[in-house]
Amino acid sequence: MAKSSTKQQNQRPSGHIRIISGQWRGRKLPVKDVIGLRPTTDRIKETVFNWLSPYVRDSHCLDLFAGSGGLIFEALSRYAETGLLFEKDAGAATQLQQNINLLKADNAQLVRGDTLQLLTKTPTQVSSQAPALGYDLIFIDPPFRQDLLEDCCAKLEANNWLSADAVIYIEREKELNQVKLPANWTILKEKQAGQVCFELYQRQQ
């Protein structure tokens, strides 16, 4: 997840993310110093992937605000079938592509662009590798306090991005109350860590 950044910030890594489990277990990947980027902590990530354990393997994954790539690289490490990453920030996108190359993750595709604009299109208009029946596992971790969440969720439904029983992970700021999500999304899990809420939903066709 990232916002705009200065040229100087785009030029240097600010740290690393660690892959917890799977084929790349223990690998550390560099992360760019980008304003507003909040890599999901290992503690939250471990909880989330415990929740996701029945759904990850062989799934087609979509990360709407890839940022550090921590969530989707973790899913791919745990044998998700494919991963599509959206990222607007130039520096973060460059680092993501370098990390895809480093991992030799041929099943990962990065698309640089504005997520809300990309979601106005159909999956096949954005990616030639898009699954015919939609994405099974979606990560939504937008920049905080920019009112992006509801619009993203509505566009996912409107433009056929989701498989029939897709699972959707949302990470949002605690103070964001009364979020209007699609009526056919049922909450499976929810938890709070500090000022961050994280939730898991499943779509009903």
C-alpha positions in Angstrom: 0.0 0.0 0.0 1.5 3.3 -1.0 0.9 7.0 -1.6 2.9 9.4 -3.7 6.5 10.0 -2.6 9.5 12.2 -3.4 12.2 11.3 -5.8 14.7 10.9 -3.0 12.4 8.5 -1.1 11.9 6.4 -4.2 15.7 5.9 -4.5 16.3 3.8 -1.4 14.9 0.8 0.4 13.6 1.5 3.9 13.7 -2.1 5.2 12.6 -5.6 4.5 9.5 -7.8 4.7 9.9 -11.5 5.6 8.0 -14.4 4.1 6.7 -16.5 6.9 6.0 -19.9 5.3 5.9 -21.9 2.1 8.4 -22.4 -0.7 10.1 -19.0 0.1 10.0 -19.4 3.9 12.4 -17.1 5.6 13.2 -15.0 2.5 13.6 -11.3 3.1 12.6 -8.8 0.4 13.6 -5.1 0.3 10.9 -2.5 0.7 11.0 1.1 -0.7 10.8 4.1 1.6 7.4 5.4 0.3 5.2 7.8 2.2 2.1 6.1 3.5 3.3 2.5 2.9 2.5 0.3 5.8 3.7 -3.2 5.4 1.4 -5.6 7.2 3.3 -6.7 10.4 4.4 -10.3 10.8 2.0 -10.7 13.7 -1.0 -9.7 11.7 0.2 -11.6 8.7 0.5 -14.8 10.7 -3.0 -14.5 12.0 -4.4 -13.6 8.5 -2.8 -16.6 6.8 -4.0 -18.9 9.6 -7.5 -17.6 8.6 -6.7 -18.1 4.9 -5.2 -21.6 5.1 -8.2 -23.3 3.6 -8.3 -20.9 0.6 -4.8 -20.0 -0.5 -3.5 -23.1 -2.4 -4.3 -23.0 -6.1 -6.1 -19.7 -5.8 -6.0 -16.8 -8.2 -5.0 -13.8 -6.1 -5.4 -10.0 -6.6 -3.7 -7.4 -4.4 -5.3 -3.9 -5.1 -2.7 -1.9 -3.2 0.4 -4.1 -3.3 2.8 -1.7 -1.7 5.5 -3.9 -0.1 4.0 -7.1 -1.7 4.0 -8.7 1.8 0.5 -10.2 1.5 0.6 -11.5 -2.1 4.2 -12.8 -1.9 3.1 -14.8 1.2 0.1 -16.2 -0.7 2.3 -17.2 -3.7 4.9 -18.7 -1.4 2.0 -20.9 0.0 1.2 -22.1 -3.6 -1.4 -19.8 -4.8 -1.8 -20.4 -8.5 -1.4 -16.8 -9.7 -1.0 -13.3 -8.3 -1.9 -9.9 -9.9 -0.5 -6.8 -8.1 -1.7 -3.2 -8.6 0.6 -0.4 -7.5 0.4 3.3 -8.3 3.7 4.6 -6.8 6.6 4.4 -9.3 9.2 3.5 -6.7 7.2 0.9 -4.9 6.2 -0.6 -8.3 9.9 -0.8 -9.4 10.8 -2.6 -6.1 7.9 -5.0 -6.5 9.0 -6.0 -10.0 12.6 -6.5 -8.8 11.3 -8.7 -6.0 9.1 -10.7 -8.5 12.3 -11.2 -10.6 14.3 -12.1 -7.5 11.8 -14.8 -6.5 11.5 -16.0 -10.1 7.8 -15.7 -9.6 6.6 -16.2 -13.2 3.0 -16.6 -11.9 3.0 -13.0 -10.6 2.1 -10.0 -12.7 2.5 -6.3 -11.7 0.3 -3.6 -13.2 1.3 -0.1 -12.4 -1.7 2.3 -12.2 -4.5 3.8 -10.2 -6.5 1.0 -8.6 -9.9 2.7 -9.0 -9.2 3.3 -12.7 -8.1 -0.2 -13.2 -11.2 -1.6 -11.5 -13.5 0.2 -14.0 -12.2 -2.3 -16.6 -12.8 -6.0 -16.7 -10.1 -8.4 -15.6 -9.2 -9.5 -19.2 -8.8 -5.8 -20.2 -6.2 -5.4 -17.5 -4.4 -8.8 -17.7 -4.1 -11.4 -20.4 -3.6 -13.9 -17.6 -6.8 -13.1 -15.8 -8.7 -16.3 -14.7 -11.9 -16.9 -16.6 -14.0 -17.2 -13.5 -12.6 -14.3 -11.5 -10.2 -13.9 -8.6 -10.6 -16.2 -5.6 -8.6 -14.3 -3.0 -8.5 -10.5 -2.9 -6.3 -8.3 -0.6 -7.6 -4.8 0.0 -5.2 -2.7 2.1 -5.7 0.9 0.8 -4.0 4.1 2.0 -5.7 5.2 5.2 -8.0 8.2 5.3 -8.5 8.5 1.5 -12.0 7.0 1.3 -11.0 4.3 -1.2 -12.4 1.2 0.4 -16.1 1.3 -0.5 -15.5 2.4 -4.1 -13.0 -0.5 -4.6 -15.4 -3.1 -3.2 -18.3 -1.8 -5.4 -16.2 -1.9 -8.5 -15.0 -5.4 -7.8 -18.6 -6.5 -7.9 -19.7 -4.4 -10.8 -17.0 -5.4 -13.2 -16.8 -9.2 -12.7 -13.5 -9.3 -10.8 -14.6 -11.9 -8.2 -15.2 -15.6 -8.4 -18.5 -17.0 -7.1 -17.3 -17.6 -3.6 -14.3 -15.3 -3.5 -12.6 -14.5 -0.1 -11.7 -10.9 0.5 -9.2 -9.6 3.1 -9.6 -6.0 4.2 -7.2 -4.0 6.4 -8.4 -0.6 7.4 -8.1 2.2 10.0 -9.9 1.6 13.3 -11.9 4.8 13.1 -13.5 4.0 9.8 -16.9 3.0 11.0 -20.1 1.9 9.1 -18.3 0.9 5.9 -20.8 0.1 3.2 -19.8 -3.2 1.6 -21.6 -5.3 -1.0 -24.7 -7.0 0.6 -23.6 -10.5 -0.6 -20.3 -10.4 1.4 -20.5 -12.3 4.7 -17.9 -11.6 7.4 -15.9 -14.7 8.5 -13.3 -13.2 10.8 -12.4 -9.9 12.3 -9.7 -8.6 14.7 -8.1 -5.4 15.8 -4.4 -4.7 16.5 -3.7 -1.2 17.8 -5.3 1.3 15.3 -5.7 -1.3 12.6 -8.8 -3.5 11.9 -8.4 -6.5 9.7 -11.4 -8.5 8.4 -12.1 -11.5 6.2 -15.2 -11.8 4.1 -16.6 -14.4 1.7 -18.7 -13.6 -1.3 -22.1 -15.3 -1.8 -23.1 -15.5 -5.4 
